[in-house]
Amino acid sequence: MMLESNENNYENNFLISPNPTWDFITIQLKNSEKEEIQIYNSIGQLVNEISVSNNSKIDVSDLSNGIYFIKSKNYQTIKFIKK
């Protein structure tokens, strides 16, 4: 599975912070609706799938250090780094 990352956050329907992160990331949605997101590791394996709302905090402390991709239901993807 090939995942492409859109590095220009303003073109996405969501933003994440902080990036890089150690334990939590916060998802900011451009709209206030819920969004289904999927988290993939750097080799394209699905590691988590959750429903988030604006300013949701996601615990990523159990993930190994590395590069991950958050993909929304509308196929937009943002890369984040877990340290």
PyMOL Python script that loads the backbone (N, CA, C, O; Angstrom):
from pymol import cmd

cmd.read_pdbstr("""\
ATOM      1  N   MET A   1       0.852  -1.179   0.000  1.00  0.00           N
ATOM      2  CA  MET A   1       0.000   0.000   0.000  1.00  0.00           C
ATOM      3  C   MET A   1       0.891   1.233   0.000  1.00  0.00           C
ATOM      4  O   MET A   1       1.812   1.340   0.810  1.00  0.00           O
ATOM      5  N   MET A   2       0.623   2.144  -0.890  1.00  0.00           N
ATOM      6  CA  MET A   2       1.395   3.383  -0.994  1.00  0.00           C
ATOM      7  C   MET A   2       0.575   4.521  -0.410  1.00  0.00           C
ATOM      8  O   MET A   2      -0.572   4.733  -0.805  1.00  0.00           O
ATOM      9  N   LEU A   3       1.159   5.249   0.524  1.00  0.00           N
ATOM     10  CA  LEU A   3       0.492   6.405   1.120  1.00  0.00           C
ATOM     11  C   LEU A   3       1.245   7.649   0.732  1.00  0.00           C
ATOM     12  O   LEU A   3       2.470   7.702   0.843  1.00  0.00           O
ATOM     13  N   GLU A   4       0.528   8.642   0.282  1.00  0.00           N
ATOM     14  CA  GLU A   4       1.151   9.916  -0.048  1.00  0.00           C
ATOM     15  C   GLU A   4       0.790  10.916   1.028  1.00  0.00           C
ATOM     16  O   GLU A   4      -0.343  10.948   1.509  1.00  0.00           O
ATOM     17  N   SER A   5       1.751  11.723   1.399  1.00  0.00           N
ATOM     18  CA  SER A   5       1.535  12.729   2.426  1.00  0.00           C
ATOM     19  C   SER A   5       1.422  14.103   1.803  1.00  0.00           C
ATOM     20  O   SER A   5       2.258  14.504   0.993  1.00  0.00           O
ATOM     21  N   ASN A   6       0.388  14.815   2.185  1.00  0.00           N
ATOM     22  CA  ASN A   6       0.217  16.188   1.737  1.00  0.00           C
ATOM     23  C   ASN A   6       0.848  17.080   2.792  1.00  0.00           C
ATOM     24  O   ASN A   6       0.254  17.303   3.847  1.00  0.00           O
ATOM     25  N   GLU A   7       2.043  17.593   2.525  1.00  0.00           N
ATOM     26  CA  GLU A   7       2.762  18.386   3.508  1.00  0.00           C
ATOM     27  C   GLU A   7       2.171  19.779   3.700  1.00  0.00           C
ATOM     28  O   GLU A   7       2.451  20.418   4.714  1.00  0.00           O
ATOM     29  N   ASN A   8       1.372  20.265   2.770  1.00  0.00           N
ATOM     30  CA  ASN A   8       0.752  21.576   2.913  1.00  0.00           C
ATOM     31  C   ASN A   8      -0.530  21.421   3.720  1.00  0.00           C
ATOM     32  O   ASN A   8      -1.583  21.106   3.165  1.00  0.00           O
ATOM     33  N   ASN A   9      -0.442  21.643   5.032  1.00  0.00           N
ATOM     34  CA  ASN A   9      -1.566  21.404   5.925  1.00  0.00           C
ATOM     35  C   ASN A   9      -2.808  22.216   5.583  1.00  0.00           C
ATOM     36  O   ASN A   9      -3.917  21.807   5.927  1.00  0.00           O
ATOM     37  N   TYR A  10      -2.652  23.351   4.919  1.00  0.00           N
ATOM     38  CA  TYR A  10      -3.816  24.178   4.624  1.00  0.00           C
ATOM     39  C   TYR A  10      -4.724  23.562   3.582  1.00  0.00           C
ATOM     40  O   TYR A  10      -5.864  24.001   3.430  1.00  0.00           O
ATOM     41  N   GLU A  11      -4.255  22.560   2.860  1.00  0.00           N
ATOM     42  CA  GLU A  11      -5.093  21.881   1.879  1.00  0.00           C
ATOM     43  C   GLU A  11      -5.847  20.722   2.500  1.00  0.00           C
ATOM     44  O   GLU A  11      -6.677  20.110   1.827  1.00  0.00           O
ATOM     45  N   ASN A  12      -5.591  20.401   3.751  1.00  0.00           N
ATOM     46  CA  ASN A  12      -6.234  19.288   4.424  1.00  0.00           C
ATOM     47  C   ASN A  12      -7.450  19.747   5.213  1.00  0.00           C
ATOM     48  O   ASN A  12      -7.610  20.928   5.523  1.00  0.00           O
ATOM     49  N   ASN A  13      -8.298  18.779   5.525  1.00  0.00           N
ATOM     50  CA  ASN A  13      -9.455  19.061   6.368  1.00  0.00           C
ATOM     51  C   ASN A  13      -9.118  18.951   7.838  1.00  0.00           C
ATOM     52  O   ASN A  13      -9.969  19.204   8.691  1.00  0.00           O
ATOM     53  N   PHE A  14      -7.872  18.573   8.149  1.00  0.00           N
ATOM     54  CA  PHE A  14      -7.470  18.466   9.536  1.00  0.00           C
ATOM     55  C   PHE A  14      -5.991  18.788   9.684  1.00  0.00           C
ATOM     56  O   PHE A  14      -5.218  18.687   8.731  1.00  0.00           O
ATOM     57  N   LEU A  15      -5.611  19.176  10.898  1.00  0.00           N
ATOM     58  CA  LEU A  15      -4.227  19.466  11.256  1.00  0.00           C
ATOM     59  C   LEU A  15      -3.884  18.638  12.485  1.00  0.00           C
ATOM     60  O   LEU A  15      -4.771  18.271  13.255  1.00  0.00           O
ATOM     61  N   ILE A  16      -2.598  18.342  12.672  1.00  0.00           N
ATOM     62  CA  ILE A  16      -2.172  17.645  13.875  1.00  0.00           C
ATOM     63  C   ILE A  16      -1.064  18.435  14.558  1.00  0.00           C
ATOM     64  O   ILE A  16      -0.303  19.148  13.905  1.00  0.00           O
ATOM     65  N   SER A  17      -0.981  18.302  15.867  1.00  0.00           N
ATOM     66  CA  SER A  17       0.105  18.923  16.624  1.00  0.00           C
ATOM     67  C   SER A  17       0.256  18.165  17.939  1.00  0.00           C
ATOM     68  O   SER A  17      -0.721  17.570  18.396  1.00  0.00           O
ATOM     69  N   PRO A  18       1.403  18.157  18.556  1.00  0.00           N
ATOM     70  CA  PRO A  18       2.682  18.599  17.997  1.00  0.00           C
ATOM     71  C   PRO A  18       3.227  17.565  17.022  1.00  0.00           C
ATOM     72  O   PRO A  18       2.812  16.406  17.029  1.00  0.00           O
ATOM     73  N   ASN A  19       4.132  17.987  16.209  1.00  0.00           N
ATOM     74  CA  ASN A  19       4.762  17.089  15.244  1.00  0.00           C
ATOM     75  C   ASN A  19       6.212  17.508  15.078  1.00  0.00           C
ATOM     76  O   ASN A  19       6.468  18.543  14.463  1.00  0.00           O
ATOM     77  N   PRO A  20       7.168  16.759  15.592  1.00  0.00           N
ATOM     78  CA  PRO A  20       7.057  15.397  16.125  1.00  0.00           C
ATOM     79  C   PRO A  20       6.413  15.359  17.516  1.00  0.00           C
ATOM     80  O   PRO A  20       6.261  16.383  18.182  1.00  0.00           O
ATOM     81  N   THR A  21       6.046  14.154  17.924  1.00  0.00           N
ATOM     82  CA  THR A  21       5.386  13.957  19.212  1.00  0.00           C
ATOM     83  C   THR A  21       6.043  12.822  19.977  1.00  0.00           C
ATOM     84  O   THR A  21       6.791  12.023  19.414  1.00  0.00           O
ATOM     85  N   TRP A  22       5.751  12.766  21.273  1.00  0.00           N
ATOM     86  CA  TRP A  22       6.264  11.696  22.115  1.00  0.00           C
ATOM     87  C   TRP A  22       5.141  10.824  22.651  1.00  0.00           C
ATOM     88  O   TRP A  22       5.291   9.606  22.747  1.00  0.00           O
ATOM     89  N   ASP A  23       4.000  11.448  23.006  1.00  0.00           N
ATOM     90  CA  ASP A  23       2.949  10.650  23.631  1.00  0.00           C
ATOM     91  C   ASP A  23       1.528  10.923  23.134  1.00  0.00           C
ATOM     92  O   ASP A  23       0.722   9.996  23.056  1.00  0.00           O
ATOM     93  N   PHE A  24       1.209  12.154  22.802  1.00  0.00           N
ATOM     94  CA  PHE A  24      -0.141  12.498  22.334  1.00  0.00           C
ATOM     95  C   PHE A  24      -0.066  13.397  21.115  1.00  0.00           C
ATOM     96  O   PHE A  24       0.875  14.175  20.954  1.00  0.00           O
ATOM     97  N   ILE A  25      -1.075  13.281  20.253  1.00  0.00           N
ATOM     98  CA  ILE A  25      -1.265  14.263  19.188  1.00  0.00           C
ATOM     99  C   ILE A  25      -2.683  14.807  19.317  1.00  0.00           C
ATOM    100  O   ILE A  25      -3.596  14.106  19.754  1.00  0.00           O
ATOM    101  N   THR A  26      -2.846  16.054  18.934  1.00  0.00           N
ATOM    102  CA  THR A  26      -4.158  16.690  18.929  1.00  0.00           C
ATOM    103  C   THR A  26      -4.586  16.883  17.487  1.00  0.00           C
ATOM    104  O   THR A  26      -3.820  17.377  16.660  1.00  0.00           O
ATOM    105  N   ILE A  27      -5.825  16.487  17.191  1.00  0.00           N
ATOM    106  CA  ILE A  27      -6.390  16.623  15.849  1.00  0.00           C
ATOM    107  C   ILE A  27      -7.292  17.848  15.840  1.00  0.00           C
ATOM    108  O   ILE A  27      -8.213  17.955  16.649  1.00  0.00           O
ATOM    109  N   GLN A  28      -7.024  18.768  14.925  1.00  0.00           N
ATOM    110  CA  GLN A  28      -7.882  19.943  14.742  1.00  0.00           C
ATOM    111  C   GLN A  28      -8.574  19.800  13.393  1.00  0.00           C
ATOM    112  O   GLN A  28      -7.920  19.721  12.353  1.00  0.00           O
ATOM    113  N   LEU A  29      -9.881  19.768  13.422  1.00  0.00           N
ATOM    114  CA  LEU A  29     -10.674  19.644  12.198  1.00  0.00           C
ATOM    115  C   LEU A  29     -11.079  21.017  11.695  1.00  0.00           C
ATOM    116  O   LEU A  29     -11.350  21.918  12.489  1.00  0.00           O
ATOM    117  N   LYS A  30     -11.123  21.181  10.387  1.00  0.00           N
ATOM    118  CA  LYS A  30     -11.581  22.460   9.824  1.00  0.00           C
ATOM    119  C   LYS A  30     -13.065  22.652  10.045  1.00  0.00           C
ATOM    120  O   LYS A  30     -13.550  23.781  10.117  1.00  0.00           O
ATOM    121  N   ASN A  31     -13.786  21.547  10.152  1.00  0.00           N
ATOM    122  CA  ASN A  31     -15.205  21.645  10.487  1.00  0.00           C
ATOM    123  C   ASN A  31     -15.401  20.962  11.830  1.00  0.00           C
ATOM    124  O   ASN A  31     -14.491  20.285  12.307  1.00  0.00           O
ATOM    125  N   SER A  32     -16.528  21.115  12.434  1.00  0.00           N
ATOM    126  CA  SER A  32     -16.745  20.580  13.773  1.00  0.00           C
ATOM    127  C   SER A  32     -17.332  19.178  13.767  1.00  0.00           C
ATOM    128  O   SER A  32     -17.639  18.636  14.828  1.00  0.00           O
ATOM    129  N   GLU A  33     -17.492  18.587  12.600  1.00  0.00           N
ATOM    130  CA  GLU A  33     -18.041  17.246  12.507  1.00  0.00           C
ATOM    131  C   GLU A  33     -17.022  16.209  12.939  1.00  0.00           C
ATOM    132  O   GLU A  33     -15.828  16.491  13.033  1.00  0.00           O
ATOM    133  N   LYS A  34     -17.508  15.017  13.197  1.00  0.00           N
ATOM    134  CA  LYS A  34     -16.602  13.914  13.505  1.00  0.00           C
ATOM    135  C   LYS A  34     -15.935  13.437  12.219  1.00  0.00           C
ATOM    136  O   LYS A  34     -16.463  13.600  11.120  1.00  0.00           O
ATOM    137  N   GLU A  35     -14.783  12.858  12.391  1.00  0.00           N
ATOM    138  CA  GLU A  35     -14.008  12.368  11.256  1.00  0.00           C
ATOM    139  C   GLU A  35     -13.459  10.984  11.620  1.00  0.00           C
ATOM    140  O   GLU A  35     -12.965  10.778  12.729  1.00  0.00           O
ATOM    141  N   GLU A  36     -13.550  10.055  10.694  1.00  0.00           N
ATOM    142  CA  GLU A  36     -12.937   8.741  10.870  1.00  0.00           C
ATOM    143  C   GLU A  36     -11.514   8.838  10.353  1.00  0.00           C
ATOM    144  O   GLU A  36     -11.294   9.243   9.212  1.00  0.00           O
ATOM    145  N   ILE A  37     -10.540   8.466  11.188  1.00  0.00           N
ATOM    146  CA  ILE A  37      -9.156   8.503  10.739  1.00  0.00           C
ATOM    147  C   ILE A  37      -8.516   7.129  10.937  1.00  0.00           C
ATOM    148  O   ILE A  37      -8.944   6.326  11.766  1.00  0.00           O
ATOM    149  N   GLN A  38      -7.493   6.901  10.153  1.00  0.00           N
ATOM    150  CA  GLN A  38      -6.710   5.682  10.247  1.00  0.00           C
ATOM    151  C   GLN A  38      -5.255   6.086  10.392  1.00  0.00           C
ATOM    152  O   GLN A  38      -4.796   7.031   9.751  1.00  0.00           O
ATOM    153  N   ILE A  39      -4.530   5.364  11.241  1.00  0.00           N
ATOM    154  CA  ILE A  39      -3.101   5.610  11.422  1.00  0.00           C
ATOM    155  C   ILE A  39      -2.349   4.415  10.849  1.00  0.00           C
ATOM    156  O   ILE A  39      -2.596   3.266  11.217  1.00  0.00           O
ATOM    157  N   TYR A  40      -1.416   4.718   9.930  1.00  0.00           N
ATOM    158  CA  TYR A  40      -0.596   3.698   9.288  1.00  0.00           C
ATOM    159  C   TYR A  40       0.860   3.908   9.663  1.00  0.00           C
ATOM    160  O   TYR A  40       1.302   5.039   9.864  1.00  0.00           O
ATOM    161  N   ASN A  41       1.608   2.808   9.757  1.00  0.00           N
ATOM    162  CA  ASN A  41       3.045   2.935   9.975  1.00  0.00           C
ATOM    163  C   ASN A  41       3.742   3.178   8.636  1.00  0.00           C
ATOM    164  O   ASN A  41       3.090   3.288   7.597  1.00  0.00           O
ATOM    165  N   SER A  42       5.061   3.260   8.673  1.00  0.00           N
ATOM    166  CA  SER A  42       5.816   3.632   7.467  1.00  0.00           C
ATOM    167  C   SER A  42       5.813   2.554   6.386  1.00  0.00           C
ATOM    168  O   SER A  42       6.195   2.830   5.249  1.00  0.00           O
ATOM    169  N   ILE A  43       5.392   1.333   6.715  1.00  0.00           N
ATOM    170  CA  ILE A  43       5.312   0.292   5.679  1.00  0.00           C
ATOM    171  C   ILE A  43       3.869   0.013   5.266  1.00  0.00           C
ATOM    172  O   ILE A  43       3.581  -0.981   4.599  1.00  0.00           O
ATOM    173  N   GLY A  44       2.965   0.910   5.674  1.00  0.00           N
ATOM    174  CA  GLY A  44       1.585   0.843   5.204  1.00  0.00           C
ATOM    175  C   GLY A  44       0.655  -0.050   5.994  1.00  0.00           C
ATOM    176  O   GLY A  44      -0.457  -0.328   5.545  1.00  0.00           O
ATOM    177  N   GLN A  45       1.082  -0.508   7.165  1.00  0.00           N
ATOM    178  CA  GLN A  45       0.223  -1.335   8.001  1.00  0.00           C
ATOM    179  C   GLN A  45      -0.683  -0.459   8.856  1.00  0.00           C
ATOM    180  O   GLN A  45      -0.226   0.500   9.478  1.00  0.00           O
ATOM    181  N   LEU A  46      -1.964  -0.794   8.884  1.00  0.00           N
ATOM    182  CA  LEU A  46      -2.923  -0.078   9.727  1.00  0.00           C
ATOM    183  C   LEU A  46      -2.622  -0.384  11.193  1.00  0.00           C
ATOM    184  O   LEU A  46      -2.603  -1.549  11.591  1.00  0.00           O
ATOM    185  N   VAL A  47      -2.388   0.655  11.996  1.00  0.00           N
ATOM    186  CA  VAL A  47      -2.092   0.447  13.421  1.00  0.00           C
ATOM    187  C   VAL A  47      -3.206   0.945  14.335  1.00  0.00           C
ATOM    188  O   VAL A  47      -3.263   0.560  15.503  1.00  0.00           O
ATOM    189  N   ASN A  48      -4.096   1.800  13.817  1.00  0.00           N
ATOM    190  CA  ASN A  48      -5.206   2.290  14.630  1.00  0.00           C
ATOM    191  C   ASN A  48      -6.257   2.910  13.726  1.00  0.00           C
ATOM    192  O   ASN A  48      -5.937   3.492  12.689  1.00  0.00           O
ATOM    193  N   GLU A  49      -7.501   2.781  14.124  1.00  0.00           N
ATOM    194  CA  GLU A  49      -8.618   3.396  13.400  1.00  0.00           C
ATOM    195  C   GLU A  49      -9.589   3.924  14.442  1.00  0.00           C
ATOM    196  O   GLU A  49     -10.101   3.165  15.265  1.00  0.00           O
ATOM    197  N   ILE A  50      -9.842   5.234  14.404  1.00  0.00           N
ATOM    198  CA  ILE A  50     -10.692   5.845  15.418  1.00  0.00           C
ATOM    199  C   ILE A  50     -11.542   6.966  14.836  1.00  0.00           C
ATOM    200  O   ILE A  50     -11.265   7.490  13.756  1.00  0.00           O
ATOM    201  N   SER A  51     -12.584   7.318  15.582  1.00  0.00           N
ATOM    202  CA  SER A  51     -13.435   8.451  15.246  1.00  0.00           C
ATOM    203  C   SER A  51     -13.014   9.613  16.142  1.00  0.00           C
ATOM    204  O   SER A  51     -12.910   9.461  17.359  1.00  0.00           O
ATOM    205  N   VAL A  52     -12.772  10.773  15.532  1.00  0.00           N
ATOM    206  CA  VAL A  52     -12.330  11.942  16.291  1.00  0.00           C
ATOM    207  C   VAL A  52     -13.250  13.118  16.026  1.00  0.00           C
ATOM    208  O   VAL A  52     -13.915  13.190  14.993  1.00  0.00           O
ATOM    209  N   SER A  53     -13.273  14.034  16.977  1.00  0.00           N
ATOM    210  CA  SER A  53     -13.946  15.314  16.788  1.00  0.00           C
ATOM    211  C   SER A  53     -12.888  16.395  16.926  1.00  0.00           C
ATOM    212  O   SER A  53     -11.726  16.090  17.195  1.00  0.00           O
ATOM    213  N   ASN A  54     -13.267  17.639  16.748  1.00  0.00           N
ATOM    214  CA  ASN A  54     -12.308  18.736  16.797  1.00  0.00           C
ATOM    215  C   ASN A  54     -11.587  18.763  18.140  1.00  0.00           C
ATOM    216  O   ASN A  54     -12.205  18.601  19.192  1.00  0.00           O
ATOM    217  N   ASN A  55     -10.271  18.970  18.091  1.00  0.00           N
ATOM    218  CA  ASN A  55      -9.396  19.028  19.266  1.00  0.00           C
ATOM    219  C   ASN A  55      -9.328  17.720  20.047  1.00  0.00           C
ATOM    220  O   ASN A  55      -9.058  17.724  21.248  1.00  0.00           O
ATOM    221  N   SER A  56      -9.573  16.604  19.369  1.00  0.00           N
ATOM    222  CA  SER A  56      -9.407  15.297  20.009  1.00  0.00           C
ATOM    223  C   SER A  56      -7.939  15.042  20.279  1.00  0.00           C
ATOM    224  O   SER A  56      -7.072  15.375  19.472  1.00  0.00           O
ATOM    225  N   LYS A  57      -7.680  14.447  21.426  1.00  0.00           N
ATOM    226  CA  LYS A  57      -6.318  14.087  21.807  1.00  0.00           C
ATOM    227  C   LYS A  57      -6.177  12.575  21.639  1.00  0.00           C
ATOM    228  O   LYS A  57      -6.977  11.806  22.172  1.00  0.00           O
ATOM    229  N   ILE A  58      -5.162  12.162  20.900  1.00  0.00           N
ATOM    230  CA  ILE A  58      -4.950  10.747  20.624  1.00  0.00           C
ATOM    231  C   ILE A  58      -3.653  10.300  21.295  1.00  0.00           C
ATOM    232  O   ILE A  58      -2.601  10.912  21.116  1.00  0.00           O
ATOM    233  N   ASP A  59      -3.752   9.226  22.066  1.00  0.00           N
ATOM    234  CA  ASP A  59      -2.582   8.660  22.732  1.00  0.00           C
ATOM    235  C   ASP A  59      -1.802   7.805  21.738  1.00  0.00           C
ATOM    236  O   ASP A  59      -2.310   6.798  21.244  1.00  0.00           O
ATOM    237  N   VAL A  60      -0.571   8.209  21.448  1.00  0.00           N
ATOM    238  CA  VAL A  60       0.287   7.439  20.545  1.00  0.00           C
ATOM    239  C   VAL A  60       1.522   6.923  21.294  1.00  0.00           C
ATOM    240  O   VAL A  60       2.497   6.504  20.671  1.00  0.00           O
ATOM    241  N   SER A  61       1.477   6.954  22.614  1.00  0.00           N
ATOM    242  CA  SER A  61       2.635   6.552  23.415  1.00  0.00           C
ATOM    243  C   SER A  61       2.998   5.084  23.224  1.00  0.00           C
ATOM    244  O   SER A  61       4.154   4.704  23.409  1.00  0.00           O
ATOM    245  N   ASP A  62       2.021   4.257  22.856  1.00  0.00           N
ATOM    246  CA  ASP A  62       2.305   2.836  22.664  1.00  0.00           C
ATOM    247  C   ASP A  62       2.901   2.520  21.292  1.00  0.00           C
ATOM    248  O   ASP A  62       3.309   1.384  21.051  1.00  0.00           O
ATOM    249  N   LEU A  63       2.959   3.501  20.391  1.00  0.00           N
ATOM    250  CA  LEU A  63       3.554   3.283  19.075  1.00  0.00           C
ATOM    251  C   LEU A  63       5.077   3.315  19.172  1.00  0.00           C
ATOM    252  O   LEU A  63       5.640   4.061  19.973  1.00  0.00           O
ATOM    253  N   SER A  64       5.730   2.507  18.361  1.00  0.00           N
ATOM    254  CA  SER A  64       7.194   2.539  18.284  1.00  0.00           C
ATOM    255  C   SER A  64       7.631   3.849  17.651  1.00  0.00           C
ATOM    256  O   SER A  64       6.872   4.469  16.907  1.00  0.00           O
ATOM    257  N   ASN A  65       8.848   4.266  17.944  1.00  0.00           N
ATOM    258  CA  ASN A  65       9.383   5.473  17.316  1.00  0.00           C
ATOM    259  C   ASN A  65       9.440   5.278  15.809  1.00  0.00           C
ATOM    260  O   ASN A  65       9.804   4.206  15.327  1.00  0.00           O
ATOM    261  N   GLY A  66       9.076   6.327  15.061  1.00  0.00           N
ATOM    262  CA  GLY A  66       9.125   6.235  13.609  1.00  0.00           C
ATOM    263  C   GLY A  66       8.188   7.206  12.940  1.00  0.00           C
ATOM    264  O   GLY A  66       7.662   8.127  13.566  1.00  0.00           O
ATOM    265  N   ILE A  67       7.986   6.985  11.650  1.00  0.00           N
ATOM    266  CA  ILE A  67       7.117   7.834  10.826  1.00  0.00           C
ATOM    267  C   ILE A  67       5.764   7.147  10.667  1.00  0.00           C
ATOM    268  O   ILE A  67       5.687   5.947  10.402  1.00  0.00           O
ATOM    269  N   TYR A  68       4.706   7.927  10.833  1.00  0.00           N
ATOM    270  CA  TYR A  68       3.341   7.432  10.710  1.00  0.00           C
ATOM    271  C   TYR A  68       2.537   8.370   9.823  1.00  0.00           C
ATOM    272  O   TYR A  68       2.913   9.523   9.613  1.00  0.00           O
ATOM    273  N   PHE A  69       1.430   7.860   9.307  1.00  0.00           N
ATOM    274  CA  PHE A  69       0.556   8.632   8.444  1.00  0.00           C
ATOM    275  C   PHE A  69      -0.860   8.544   8.975  1.00  0.00           C
ATOM    276  O   PHE A  69      -1.361   7.457   9.263  1.00  0.00           O
ATOM    277  N   ILE A  70      -1.508   9.706   9.105  1.00  0.00           N
ATOM    278  CA  ILE A  70      -2.920   9.756   9.477  1.00  0.00           C
ATOM    279  C   ILE A  70      -3.708  10.037   8.215  1.00  0.00           C
ATOM    280  O   ILE A  70      -3.473  11.025   7.519  1.00  0.00           O
ATOM    281  N   LYS A  71      -4.645   9.151   7.935  1.00  0.00           N
ATOM    282  CA  LYS A  71      -5.451   9.259   6.721  1.00  0.00           C
ATOM    283  C   LYS A  71      -6.908   9.470   7.121  1.00  0.00           C
ATOM    284  O   LYS A  71      -7.437   8.749   7.967  1.00  0.00           O
ATOM    285  N   SER A  72      -7.550  10.458   6.510  1.00  0.00           N
ATOM    286  CA  SER A  72      -8.958  10.721   6.793  1.00  0.00           C
ATOM    287  C   SER A  72      -9.827   9.970   5.790  1.00  0.00           C
ATOM    288  O   SER A  72      -9.333   9.429   4.801  1.00  0.00           O
ATOM    289  N   LYS A  73     -11.123   9.947   6.062  1.00  0.00           N
ATOM    290  CA  LYS A  73     -12.042   9.224   5.178  1.00  0.00           C
ATOM    291  C   LYS A  73     -12.091   9.817   3.772  1.00  0.00           C
ATOM    292  O   LYS A  73     -12.485   9.136   2.826  1.00  0.00           O
ATOM    293  N   ASN A  74     -11.693  11.078   3.631  1.00  0.00           N
ATOM    294  CA  ASN A  74     -11.680  11.684   2.295  1.00  0.00           C
ATOM    295  C   ASN A  74     -10.300  11.560   1.645  1.00  0.00           C
ATOM    296  O   ASN A  74      -9.972  12.293   0.712  1.00  0.00           O
ATOM    297  N   TYR A  75      -9.496  10.618   2.157  1.00  0.00           N
ATOM    298  CA  TYR A  75      -8.215  10.216   1.568  1.00  0.00           C
ATOM    299  C   TYR A  75      -7.117  11.266   1.682  1.00  0.00           C
ATOM    300  O   TYR A  75      -6.115  11.172   0.974  1.00  0.00           O
ATOM    301  N   GLN A  76      -7.271  12.246   2.537  1.00  0.00           N
ATOM    302  CA  GLN A  76      -6.178  13.177   2.788  1.00  0.00           C
ATOM    303  C   GLN A  76      -5.281  12.584   3.849  1.00  0.00           C
ATOM    304  O   GLN A  76      -5.755  11.938   4.783  1.00  0.00           O
ATOM    305  N   THR A  77      -3.975  12.802   3.709  1.00  0.00           N
ATOM    306  CA  THR A  77      -3.011  12.164   4.589  1.00  0.00           C
ATOM    307  C   THR A  77      -2.001  13.184   5.123  1.00  0.00           C
ATOM    308  O   THR A  77      -1.514  14.041   4.386  1.00  0.00           O
ATOM    309  N   ILE A  78      -1.700  13.072   6.417  1.00  0.00           N
ATOM    310  CA  ILE A  78      -0.681  13.903   7.036  1.00  0.00           C
ATOM    311  C   ILE A  78       0.326  12.980   7.713  1.00  0.00           C
ATOM    312  O   ILE A  78      -0.050  12.020   8.386  1.00  0.00           O
ATOM    313  N   LYS A  79       1.600  13.279   7.528  1.00  0.00           N
ATOM    314  CA  LYS A  79       2.672  12.509   8.144  1.00  0.00           C
ATOM    315  C   LYS A  79       2.983  13.083   9.522  1.00  0.00           C
ATOM    316  O   LYS A  79       2.971  14.299   9.716  1.00  0.00           O
ATOM    317  N   PHE A  80       3.264  12.185  10.487  1.00  0.00           N
ATOM    318  CA  PHE A  80       3.785  12.655  11.763  1.00  0.00           C
ATOM    319  C   PHE A  80       4.902  11.727  12.223  1.00  0.00           C
ATOM    320  O   PHE A  80       5.004  10.579  11.791  1.00  0.00           O
ATOM    321  N   ILE A  81       5.724  12.250  13.099  1.00  0.00           N
ATOM    322  CA  ILE A  81       6.875  11.506  13.606  1.00  0.00           C
ATOM    323  C   ILE A  81       6.668  11.250  15.091  1.00  0.00           C
ATOM    324  O   ILE A  81       6.399  12.170  15.863  1.00  0.00           O
ATOM    325  N   LYS A  82       6.798   9.986  15.476  1.00  0.00           N
ATOM    326  CA  LYS A  82       6.721   9.576  16.888  1.00  0.00           C
ATOM    327  C   LYS A  82       8.149   9.379  17.366  1.00  0.00           C
ATOM    328  O   LYS A  82       8.890   8.575  16.799  1.00  0.00           O
ATOM    329  N   LYS A  83       8.545  10.111  18.414  1.00  0.00           N
ATOM    330  CA  LYS A  83       9.894   9.990  18.982  1.00  0.00           C
ATOM    331  C   LYS A  83       9.875   9.208  20.263  1.00  0.00           C
ATOM    332  O   LYS A  83      10.921   9.007  20.880  1.00  0.00           O
TER     333      LYS A  83
END
""", "prot")
cmd.dss("prot")
cmd.show_as("cartoon", "prot")
cmd.util.cbc("prot")
cmd.orient("prot")
